[in-house]
Amino acid sequence: MSEQRTNDAFMLDADTKSWTGAILLNHLVSRLDPLSPHLPLNLHTVHTLVASRPSLLADWAGHPYRSPRSSTISP
């Protein structure tokens, strides 16, 4: 996925691997806050995303959209 999306319609494509998930992973990881009421949902989503794309963490480590806050999480 080379650009940001405004909705999730692109996920309906026949090729579910047409987007890497790096931007979504960065979005979720940058919002992991122990005090957030959304923490369980975000953790579950990160887990599911990584499980569906095993190479995502390695790919994400050098991703240009990676948040500085997420640098504490090792691939």
N, C-alpha and C positions, 0 to 999 in steps of 0.2 A: 504494500500500500504506500504509494509515494505521496499522497496528499491526505489532508484531514477530511473526514466525512461528516456530513451534517445529520445523517440518519444511518440506520443499520440495514438498509435495503441491499447494500453491496454483499452482505453475508448470505444472501439467497442465491448467489451465483453457483453454478454447478461445481466449479473448482473452489472448494473451501480453503485451499491453501493460497489463494490469490493475494492474501494480505498476511503479513508476518506476525502481527500482534504486538510489535515493539512499541508502537505509540500507545496502544491500550495498556500494555504492561507498565510503561512509564507513568501513565495517568493514574493507574491504580496504586503503584508503589509510592508515588509522591504524596498520596493521600492516606497512607497507612498511619493512623494516629490511634494510640491505645485508648484515648478518651472518646473517639468517634463512635456514635451509635451505628455507623455503617461498617465498622471494622470486620465483623463476621462475614458480611456479604462481600467486602473487598477481598478478604483472605480466601474465601471460597472461589471467587472469580479468578484470582491470581492462580490458585491451585489448578483449577479447571483449564485455564488458558495454557499454562506450562505443560500440563499433562497431555493436552491435545497437540502441542508443538514442542517436542522434547529438545530441539535445538534452539529454542527461543532465547534461553538465558545466555548462551554463547553469542548468538547474533545480537542480542540486546546490549551486551557489554560495550560494544563500540558504536552503538547507534547515536546519530547526531542529535536526536530529540531527547536523549536520556537526561533526566533532571539531575542537577547537582546533589539534591537531597537523596536521590536513590543510589548515590555512589557508595553508600555504606553497605549495600546488599550485594554480596558476591554471587557471580553466576556459578 
